[in-house]
């Protein structure tokens, strides 16, 4: 399934199902984000919605920076917190 088809499916699913534990607005925002992986878009938008300061990941390149959240790997996070 390509991104466009995935986005259309996700929009249709919102009309059929309720997502437990995740506000619908977060899902809608994730659909519109330029992420290759929808799950990464969900993680990022949940973090934004909850005022999270960091996203810690092994794949920083998967999270385009927009200045709202600091995207770091585990080593960088530890270095920042120990400084």
C-alpha positions as CSV (number, residue, x, y, z in Angstrom):
1,X,0.0,0.0,0.0
2,X,1.5,3.4,-0.9
3,X,1.2,6.5,1.3
4,X,-1.7,8.0,-0.6
5,X,-3.7,4.8,-0.3
6,X,-2.7,4.4,3.3
7,X,-3.9,8.0,4.1
8,X,-7.3,7.4,2.3
9,X,-7.7,4.1,4.3
10,X,-6.9,5.9,7.5
11,X,-9.5,8.6,6.8
12,X,-12.1,6.0,6.0
13,X,-11.3,4.1,9.1
14,X,-12.0,7.2,11.2
15,X,-15.5,7.1,10.0
16,X,-15.9,3.4,10.9
17,X,-13.9,3.0,14.2
18,X,-13.0,4.8,17.3
19,X,-9.3,4.7,18.3
20,X,-8.9,4.0,22.0
21,X,-6.3,6.1,23.9
22,X,-5.6,8.5,21.1
23,X,-7.6,11.7,20.3
24,X,-9.0,11.7,16.8
25,X,-7.3,15.1,16.1
26,X,-3.9,13.5,16.6
27,X,-4.7,10.9,14.0
28,X,-6.0,13.4,11.6
29,X,-2.8,15.5,12.0
30,X,-0.6,12.4,11.6
31,X,-2.4,11.6,8.3
32,X,-1.3,15.0,6.9
33,X,2.3,14.8,8.1
34,X,5.2,14.1,5.6
35,X,6.3,10.8,7.2
36,X,7.1,7.6,5.4
37,X,5.9,5.6,8.4
38,X,2.4,6.4,9.7
39,X,3.4,5.0,13.2
40,X,6.2,7.6,13.4
41,X,3.7,10.3,12.5
42,X,1.4,9.1,15.3
43,X,4.2,9.0,17.8
44,X,5.3,12.5,16.9
45,X,1.8,14.0,17.1
46,X,1.0,12.3,20.4
47,X,4.2,13.8,21.7
48,X,3.3,17.3,20.4
49,X,-0.2,17.0,21.8
50,X,1.1,16.1,25.3
51,X,3.9,18.7,25.4
52,X,6.7,16.1,25.3
53,X,10.1,17.7,25.0
54,X,12.0,14.8,23.3
55,X,11.4,12.0,20.9
56,X,14.0,9.4,21.4
57,X,14.6,7.1,18.4
58,X,17.2,5.0,16.6
59,X,16.1,6.5,13.3
60,X,16.3,10.3,13.6
61,X,16.0,10.7,9.9
62,X,12.5,9.3,10.1
63,X,11.3,12.4,12.1
64,X,11.6,15.6,10.0
65,X,12.4,18.4,12.3
66,X,9.9,21.2,12.7
67,X,11.3,22.8,15.9
68,X,8.5,21.7,18.2
69,X,10.2,18.6,19.6
70,X,13.9,17.7,20.0
71,X,14.5,14.4,18.1
72,X,17.5,12.5,19.5
73,X,18.9,9.0,19.8
74,X,19.3,7.5,23.2
75,X,23.0,8.4,23.5
76,X,22.3,12.0,22.7
77,X,19.5,12.1,25.3
78,X,21.7,10.8,28.0
79,X,24.5,13.2,27.1
80,X,22.1,16.2,27.3
81,X,20.6,15.1,30.6
82,X,24.0,14.4,32.2
83,X,25.4,17.8,31.1
